[in-house]
């Protein structure tokens, strides 16, 4: 089976993961998926799995996370692969939403015409580990990711934010970004398996959570932040 039931470590709205594409070229030093691939001697270069496109999709109203073991829009993913995945989503008649999560949201604009046609089926997401520089990755700066996702929101797309692994950040700027993006949901977590980011102190994270509550934005705290509050999804 190529469609997998979510194991519970993702946002609760994500009911399934689906990986017709896998791998990534952003080189994030903290990436668990890449470290897992290397542990088993597998490549993490972008790859296409066309047989996954034949999978029968559920109709349970949950989100289907596309490419949870990589980044569907990272450099190295071929346009034809992406177009085939978008085309498969377009065929769906059920009530599920498809989460397209990327650290390269510039590609949302590159594929805008195709995405616009299936806007009602999509959640567009990005990762904002910080408001500052990201020396642990060659992905586009978070300020640019924010700008594109805010643009997509203004064009009528639903959005999602992953603040994981959360590194120290400018509090006021992060709140402004979240307000402008107005996501359907936010997940917040710290670096788990390595030590490349600068973890913010608990007080700042509590203030962030408090503001998410005030803004009435659903959120999920990953296990390493459970001691700071409760999920509000």
Residue pairs with C-beta under 8 A, 6 or more apart in sequence:
1 55
2 18
2 19
2 20
2 49
2 51
2 52
2 55
3 16
3 17
3 18
3 52
3 55
3 56
3 57
3 58
3 64
4 16
4 17
4 18
5 15
5 16
6 14
6 15
6 16
6 17
6 62
6 65
9 222
9 223
10 17
10 65
10 68
10 187
11 63
11 160
11 185
11 187
11 220
11 233
12 220
12 231
12 233
13 62
13 63
13 184
13 185
13 218
13 233
14 62
14 63
14 64
14 65
14 99
15 58
15 60
15 62
15 63
15 64
15 96
16 58
16 62
16 63
16 64
16 65
16 96
17 64
17 65
17 68
17 69
18 52
18 55
18 64
18 65
18 66
18 67
18 68
19 49
19 52
19 66
19 67
19 68
19 69
19 70
20 48
20 49
20 50
20 52
20 53
20 66
20 67
20 81
20 84
20 85
20 88
21 46
21 47
21 48
21 49
21 66
21 67
21 70
21 72
21 77
21 81
21 82
21 85
22 46
22 47
22 49
22 67
22 69
22 70
23 37
23 43
23 44
23 45
23 46
23 47
23 69
23 70
23 74
23 76
24 31
24 33
24 34
24 44
24 46
24 70
24 71
24 74
24 76
25 45
25 46
25 71
25 74
25 75
25 76
25 138
26 71
26 74
26 103
26 104
26 137
26 138
26 139
27 137
27 138
28 34
28 103
28 136
28 137
28 139
29 136
29 137
29 194
29 196
30 136
30 165
30 191
30 193
30 194
30 196
30 197
32 192
32 193
33 44
33 68
33 69
33 70
34 44
35 193
35 194
37 43
37 44
37 69
38 44
44 70
45 76
46 70
46 74
46 76
46 77
46 78
46 81
48 78
48 81
48 84
50 84
53 84
53 85
53 88
57 64
57 92
57 94
57 96
58 64
58 94
58 96
59 94
59 95
59 96
60 95
60 96
61 95
61 96
62 96
62 97
63 96
63 97
63 98
63 99
63 123
64 96
64 97
64 98
64 99
65 99
65 101
66 72
66 85
66 89
66 98
66 99
66 100
66 101
67 100
67 101
68 101
71 77
71 101
71 102
71 103
71 104
72 82
72 85
72 100
72 101
72 102
73 82
73 100
73 102
73 104
73 105
73 106
73 107
73 108
74 102
74 103
74 104
74 139
75 104
82 107
82 111
83 111
83 114
86 111
86 114
86 115
86 118
89 98
89 118
89 121
89 122
90 117
90 118
90 121
92 98
92 121
96 121
97 121
97 122
97 123
97 158
98 121
98 122
98 123
99 122
99 123
99 125
99 160
100 108
100 115
100 122
100 123
100 124
100 125
101 125
101 126
101 127
101 160
101 162
102 108
102 125
102 126
103 126
103 127
103 137
103 139
103 140
103 145
104 139
104 140
105 124
105 126
105 140
105 145
105 148
105 149
105 152
106 140
106 144
106 148
108 115
108 124
108 148
108 149
108 152
108 157
109 148
109 151
115 122
115 124
115 157
116 155
119 156
119 157
122 157
122 158
123 158
123 159
123 160
123 184
124 149
124 152
124 157
124 158
124 159
124 160
125 149
125 159
125 160
125 161
125 162
125 183
126 145
126 146
126 148
126 149
126 161
126 162
127 142
127 145
127 161
127 162
127 163
127 164
128 142
128 145
128 146
128 161
128 162
128 163
128 174
128 177
129 142
129 163
129 164
129 165
129 166
129 167
129 197
130 142
130 166
130 167
130 168
130 169
130 197
131 142
131 143
131 169
131 170
131 173
131 174
131 177
132 142
132 167
132 168
132 169
132 170
133 141
134 141
134 142
134 167
136 196
136 197
139 145
146 177
146 180
146 181
149 159
149 161
149 181
150 177
150 180
150 181
152 159
153 159
153 180
153 181
153 182
158 184
159 181
159 182
159 183
159 184
160 183
160 184
160 185
160 186
161 178
161 181
161 183
161 185
161 186
161 187
162 186
162 187
163 186
163 187
163 188
163 189
163 208
164 187
164 188
164 189
164 190
164 222
165 189
165 190
165 191
165 192
165 197
166 188
166 189
166 190
166 197
166 199
166 200
166 205
167 191
167 197
167 198
167 199
167 200
168 197
168 198
168 199
168 200
168 204
169 200
169 204
171 204
171 207
171 208
174 208
175 208
175 211
178 186
178 211
178 212
178 215
178 217
179 215
182 217
183 217
184 218
185 217
185 218
185 219
185 220
185 233
186 212
186 217
186 218
186 219
186 220
187 219
187 220
187 221
187 222
188 205
188 208
188 209
188 219
188 220
188 221
188 222
188 225
189 221
189 222
189 223
189 224
189 225
190 197
190 199
190 222
190 224
190 225
191 197
191 199
192 222
192 224
202 228
205 225
205 228
206 228
206 229
209 219
209 221
209 228
209 229
212 219
212 232
213 232
218 232
218 233
219 231
219 232
219 233
220 231
220 233
221 228
221 229
221 230
221 231
